[in-house]
Amino acid sequence: MKGFSIGRALGDAFGLMARRPLAAFVWGLLVLGPVLIGVTVMFPAMGSVFAEMSAEAAADSGVDQLVFAEMVRFQAASMLMNLGQLAGAVFAYTAIMRAVLRPHDHSFFSLRVGMDELRVAVVGLAIGIGLYVALIIAILLGAALVATLWGLGKGLAIGVAVTLGLATLVAAFWGMARVSLMAPASVLYRDFAFVQGWRLAAGKAWPLLGMMLVILLIILAVEMIVALAALGAGLATWPADWREAANPLAALANWASSNWPWLIIAALFGCLIYGFALILTIAPFASACRQLAEDVTPPLPAEPAGSPVSAP
């Protein structure tokens, strides 16, 4: 089977960003939106818990129960936030793959509620569980070997532990690269394409791993630039005496209420940047899948009526 071009795969990702910036914003909002909502909802609860745990309120016998109730609500909101983020990720990832693999699809921002999303969710869950189990087994076997060698010498055991740790890390990344085409292949073939994705990546794990590292370096560079810009903007308006306040969280809440227009703009801009990061993370592997499958005629049955999320 022929190879794929990393340059072409990255070019397809950047081309998608240039052609569909509004879609990138929507995809970023789907994943980042639940986090923003969760933080907005949970921040006042955190301030309330902090206040109830203060020295002035400690004498109240009901404080412990109030704090416990607030923490239960906090955990429930956090769980809902995580579930919402996972659901948003499934829709956004599938939409990005669909935008690369079916560029003429006319659904709104390439979003649908259908079998593609179910397949990507199932394949992603199976891959995550499989890699997690393999990692746990590798760690347990490595720990047993190091414990056995400990009696022969600490230096030998530590050297073996470091070597095994590095080997496990490389193997984990290699394994992620090896299965990285299963989800896009599921969108391409409209099937639970564990076998097809595995075969497409056969002999291509190292190039896929190299592409993964290039993407990681690009994203880290962009994150550093954005983080420095956000830090500079925050320090310019941050309340200088917030540490000395009786309730620092309340002081920060006051700061947020005074700067809410800028925070909304920053959140919207963050969704756009995050959407670009999602495209850069997902689209190259969808492109690689398409390139590797170009010499194969995939069985593409008619798209089922599946419900588009919205109309254009």
SVG drawing of the C-alpha trace seen along z (x, -y; Angstrom):
<svg xmlns="http://www.w3.org/2000/svg" viewBox="-34 -47 58 58">
<polyline fill="none" stroke="black" stroke-width="0.4" points="0.0,0.0 1.3,-3.5 2.3,-6.0 0.9,-9.3 2.3,-12.9 2.6,-14.6 2.9,-17.9 -0.3,-17.3 -2.1,-16.2 -1.0,-19.3 -1.9,-21.4 -5.4,-20.0 -5.7,-21.0 -4.6,-24.6 -6.7,-24.8 -9.7,-23.8 -9.0,-26.5 -8.7,-29.1 -11.9,-28.0 -14.1,-27.6 -13.1,-29.8 -16.7,-30.1 -17.0,-26.3 -13.7,-26.2 -15.3,-28.6 -18.4,-26.4 -16.4,-23.2 -14.2,-24.9 -17.4,-26.2 -18.9,-22.7 -15.9,-21.4 -14.9,-24.5 -18.4,-25.8 -19.3,-23.3 -16.1,-24.2 -16.9,-27.9 -20.4,-27.3 -19.2,-25.1 -16.7,-27.6 -19.3,-30.4 -21.7,-28.3 -19.2,-26.8 -17.2,-29.9 -19.8,-31.4 -20.2,-28.1 -16.5,-28.0 -16.7,-31.5 -19.6,-30.4 -17.6,-27.4 -14.6,-29.5 -16.7,-32.0 -18.4,-29.3 -15.1,-27.7 -13.7,-31.1 -12.8,-31.5 -15.8,-33.7 -18.2,-31.0 -16.4,-28.1 -18.3,-28.6 -21.6,-27.8 -22.5,-24.2 -24.2,-24.0 -21.2,-25.0 -20.0,-21.5 -23.3,-20.4 -23.5,-23.5 -20.0,-23.0 -20.7,-19.3 -23.9,-20.3 -22.0,-22.8 -19.3,-20.3 -21.8,-17.8 -23.4,-20.3 -19.9,-21.3 -19.0,-17.7 -22.4,-17.2 -21.8,-20.3 -18.2,-19.2 -19.5,-15.8 -22.1,-17.3 -19.4,-19.6 -17.2,-16.7 -20.0,-14.8 -21.0,-17.8 -17.4,-18.3 -17.1,-14.6 -20.4,-14.8 -19.2,-18.1 -15.9,-16.4 -17.6,-13.5 -19.7,-15.9 -16.8,-18.2 -14.3,-15.4 -16.8,-13.7 -17.6,-17.0 -13.9,-17.7 -13.4,-14.2 -16.5,-14.7 -15.3,-18.0 -12.1,-16.4 -13.5,-13.1 -16.7,-14.5 -16.0,-18.1 -19.2,-18.4 -21.4,-17.5 -23.8,-20.4 -24.9,-19.8 -24.6,-22.9 -20.9,-23.2 -20.6,-19.5 -22.5,-18.6 -25.0,-15.8 -26.7,-13.5 -26.3,-10.1 -24.4,-6.8 -21.1,-8.5 -21.1,-10.1 -22.0,-6.8 -19.2,-5.0 -16.6,-7.6 -17.8,-7.5 -17.6,-3.7 -14.3,-3.5 -12.8,-6.3 -14.0,-4.6 -12.7,-1.2 -9.3,-2.7 -9.1,-4.6 -10.0,-1.6 -7.6,0.6 -4.6,-1.7 -5.4,-2.3 -5.5,1.4 -2.3,2.0 -0.5,-0.8 -1.6,0.6 -0.4,4.1 3.0,2.6 3.4,0.6 2.5,3.6 5.0,5.9 7.7,3.2 7.1,2.7 7.4,6.4 10.6,6.6 12.1,3.6 11.1,5.1 12.8,8.3 16.0,6.6 16.1,4.3 17.8,6.9 20.6,7.2 21.4,3.5 19.6,0.2 21.5,-1.3 20.6,1.6 16.9,1.4 16.7,-2.4 18.4,-2.1 15.9,0.6 13.0,-1.5 14.1,-4.5 14.6,-2.4 11.3,-0.7 9.6,-4.1 11.0,-5.6 10.2,-2.4 6.6,-2.4 6.2,-6.1 7.5,-5.5 5.3,-2.4 2.2,-4.3 2.8,-7.0 3.5,-4.4 0.3,-2.5 -1.7,-5.8 -0.3,-6.3 -1.1,-2.7 -4.8,-3.1 -5.1,-6.7 -6.8,-6.0 -9.6,-3.8 -12.0,-6.7 -11.5,-8.6 -11.8,-5.2 -15.2,-4.7 -16.4,-7.9 -14.9,-7.1 -16.3,-3.6 -19.5,-4.3 -18.7,-1.2 -17.0,-0.4 -13.7,-0.3 -11.4,1.2 -10.0,3.6 -9.9,1.1 -8.2,-1.5 -5.7,1.0 -4.8,2.1 -4.5,-1.4 -2.0,-2.2 0.0,1.0 3.6,0.0 2.8,-3.7 2.9,-3.9 6.3,-5.8 5.3,-8.4 2.0,-8.9 3.9,-9.2 6.2,-11.8 3.2,-13.8 1.7,-13.6 4.9,-15.0 5.0,-17.9 1.3,-18.7 2.1,-18.6 5.1,-21.1 2.9,-23.5 0.2,-23.4 2.6,-23.9 4.1,-26.9 0.7,-28.5 -0.3,-27.8 2.8,-29.5 2.0,-32.6 -1.6,-32.7 -0.8,-32.1 1.8,-34.9 -0.7,-37.3 -3.4,-36.3 -1.0,-36.6 0.0,-40.1 -3.6,-41.2 -4.6,-39.7 -1.7,-41.3 -2.6,-44.7 -6.1,-44.6 -5.6,-42.1 -6.6,-43.5 -3.3,-44.0 -4.7,-43.3 -6.7,-40.2 -4.5,-38.0 -5.2,-40.2 -8.9,-40.1 -11.0,-38.2 -12.4,-36.2 -10.0,-36.1 -12.6,-34.3 -15.1,-37.1 -12.4,-39.7 -11.8,-37.8 -15.5,-37.7 -15.7,-41.4 -12.8,-41.8 -14.6,-39.5 -17.8,-41.5 -15.9,-44.7 -14.2,-43.2 -16.9,-40.9 -17.0,-42.4 -13.3,-41.6 -13.8,-38.2 -16.6,-37.4 -14.4,-38.5 -11.5,-36.5 -13.8,-33.4 -15.0,-33.7 -11.5,-34.2 -10.4,-31.2 -13.1,-29.1 -11.8,-30.1 -8.2,-29.2 -9.4,-26.0 -11.3,-25.1 -8.1,-25.7 -6.3,-23.4 -9.0,-20.7 -8.6,-20.9 -4.9,-20.6 -5.3,-17.6 -7.9,-15.7 -7.8,-16.8 -4.3,-15.6 -5.2,-12.0 -8.5,-12.2 -6.4,-13.4 -3.9,-10.6 -6.7,-8.1 -8.1,-9.4 -4.7,-9.4 -4.0,-5.8 -7.5,-4.7 -7.4,-6.5 -6.2,-3.3 -9.1,-1.4 -12.8,-1.8 -14.5,-2.2 -18.0,-0.9 -19.9,-4.1 -23.6,-3.3 -26.2,-6.1 -26.1,-8.4 -29.0,-7.6 -31.5,-10.2 -29.7,-11.1 -30.7,-14.4 -28.6,-17.4 -28.1,-19.6 -29.5,-22.5 -30.3,-23.8 -28.0,-26.2"/>
</svg>
